[in-house]
C-alpha cells in the first residue's frame, strides 16, 4: 500500500522536475532534439523514455487537492492508487469523449 503511494508520488515529482528542467533550458524540450544550450540533456541521458516522460509530466498536471484526496481514499479503502488514476484526474469530467477529443486538438 505505502509502496504504491511512494511510487506515484515519485512519478509526479519526476514530471515536475522534467518540466522545470525544460523551462530552464537544462534539457531538450521535446522538439526533435533541439538543445537550448550545451548543458541541456536528452531524456536518454537521464535514463527516462519519452513515454515515461510524457506519463510523469501528465501526472504532475493533476490538481493537487484531487491527488491528495485519492491518496486519502486509498489509505482508507486499502486499495492502492495507480499512476493511471492520477493521470485521469487531468481530464475534464465536463466533456464527453468526443468533445474531449475535439478540445484537445
C-alpha positions in Angstrom: 0.0 0.0 0.0 2.7 2.5 1.0 4.9 1.4 -1.9 2.2 2.3 -4.4 1.8 5.8 -3.0 5.5 6.4 -2.8 5.9 5.2 -6.5 3.1 7.5 -7.7 4.4 10.5 -5.7 7.9 9.9 -7.2 6.4 9.9 -10.7 4.6 13.1 -10.0 7.8 14.7 -8.7 9.8 13.4 -11.7 7.2 15.1 -14.0 7.6 18.3 -12.1 11.4 18.2 -12.4 11.3 17.3 -16.1 9.1 20.3 -16.8 11.3 22.6 -14.6 14.5 21.4 -16.4 12.9 22.1 -19.8 11.8 25.6 -18.7 15.4 26.4 -17.5 16.9 25.1 -20.7 18.6 22.2 -19.0 17.1 19.6 -21.3 15.7 19.4 -24.7 12.0 20.4 -24.7 10.9 17.6 -27.0 11.2 19.4 -30.3 13.1 17.0 -32.4 16.3 17.2 -30.3 16.6 21.0 -30.1 19.2 21.9 -27.5 19.0 25.3 -26.0 22.5 25.2 -24.5 25.5 22.9 -24.2 24.3 22.0 -20.7 20.9 20.6 -21.8 20.5 16.8 -21.8 18.3 14.4 -23.6 15.9 12.1 -21.8 18.0 9.1 -22.6 20.9 10.8 -20.8 19.0 10.6 -17.6 17.5 7.2 -18.2 13.9 8.2 -19.0 12.0 7.1 -22.1 9.8 9.5 -24.0 6.7 7.6 -22.9 7.8 7.8 -19.2 8.4 11.5 -19.6 5.0 12.0 -21.0 3.3 10.0 -18.3 5.2 11.6 -15.5 4.5 15.1 -16.7 0.8 14.3 -17.2 0.7 13.0 -13.6 2.3 16.3 -12.5 -0.6 18.2 -14.1 -3.2 16.6 -11.8 -4.8 19.0 -9.3 -3.0 18.7 -6.0 -6.2 18.6 -3.9 -7.6 15.7 -6.0 -4.3 13.8 -5.8 -4.3 14.1 -2.0 -7.9 13.1 -1.8 -7.1 10.0 -4.0 -4.3 9.0 -1.6 -6.5 9.6 1.5 -9.2 7.3 0.0 -6.6 4.7 -1.0 -5.4 4.6 2.6 -9.0 4.4 3.9 -10.1 1.6 1.5 -6.7 -0.2 1.4 -6.9 -0.1 -2.5 -3.7 1.4 -3.9 -3.8 4.4 -6.2 -2.3 3.9 -9.7 -0.5 6.3 -11.9 -3.3 5.9 -14.5 -5.8 7.1 -11.9 -3.7 10.2 -11.2 -3.3 11.0 -14.9 -7.0 10.6 -15.3 -7.5 13.5 -12.9 -6.2 15.8 -15.6 -9.2 15.1 -17.9 -12.2 17.4 -17.6 -15.3 15.4 -16.5 -17.4 18.0 -18.2 -16.6 16.7 -21.7 -17.9 13.7 -23.4 -15.1 11.6 -25.1 -16.0 13.2 -28.5 -15.9 16.7 -27.0 -12.6 16.0 -25.2 -11.0 14.8 -28.5 -12.2 18.0 -30.2 -11.0 20.2 -27.3 -7.5 18.5 -27.3 -6.9 19.2 -31.0 
